Amino acid sequence: MGRRALPKIDPALDLTEHFREADALPVRFDPIALFGRKAPLEIEVGSGKGLFLAAASQAHPERDFLGIEISFKYARFAAARLAKLKVPNAKAVCGDALALFSKWIPDSTLSAVHVYFPDPWWKKRHRRRRVMNEAFVKDVERTLLPGGSLHFWTDVEEYFQATLELIPQATHLTGPLNVAQRAPEHDLDYRTHFERRTRLHELPVYRAEFRK
């Protein structure tokens, strides 16, 4: 199931407070410069259309959320969703999450990292491009605060099992912890649009949580 065409963004919508390009981020990681306060910070890798960022930021106004999306048009679309809601505690960044984790995010900074339905890179020769690789999961462990969580969901069982094998080999994170599926309360009560489409097609979703 590939991505569908995006609706157009209202040109009158001001994205200033909700959209950043990676090159325009502060040279030194500074959540206060981004959000104007010090609060628990969670990062979503591959934020797509921004459904998780929108729902989580409204449900948890005491936390800040940063979505990193490599696709410019999807990052802007996610930012537009946040701008419409006028949520002050969520922003979308267009950039390479792996590079930002490696070079920009300091140790023991994040309360949670969310990775939902990443590109599975089906062909064997392309699997080295997967987000859930050894270097990245080590960076996740490094950047999480003690007690922080890594949330990983996918609809690809092989990717899920490979990641469950990788994480204990590359890190000291505790898990996998089981994450139960719950019934949605409304049409967009899903973690992401990919989860919505997968479940509406009655296909399985594989979920796990790891903790530092």
Secondary structure, DSSP 4 states (H G I P E B T S, - for coil): --PPPPPPPPTT---TTTEEEGGGS-SS--HHHHHSS---EEEEES-TTSHHHHHHHHH-TTSEEEEEES-HHHHHHHHHHHHHHT-TTEEEEES-HHHHHHHTSPSS-EEEEEEES-----SGGGGGG-SSSHHHHHHHHHHEEEEEEEEEEES-HHHHHHHHHHHHHH---EEEEE------SSTT-SSSHHHHHHHHTT---EEEEEE-
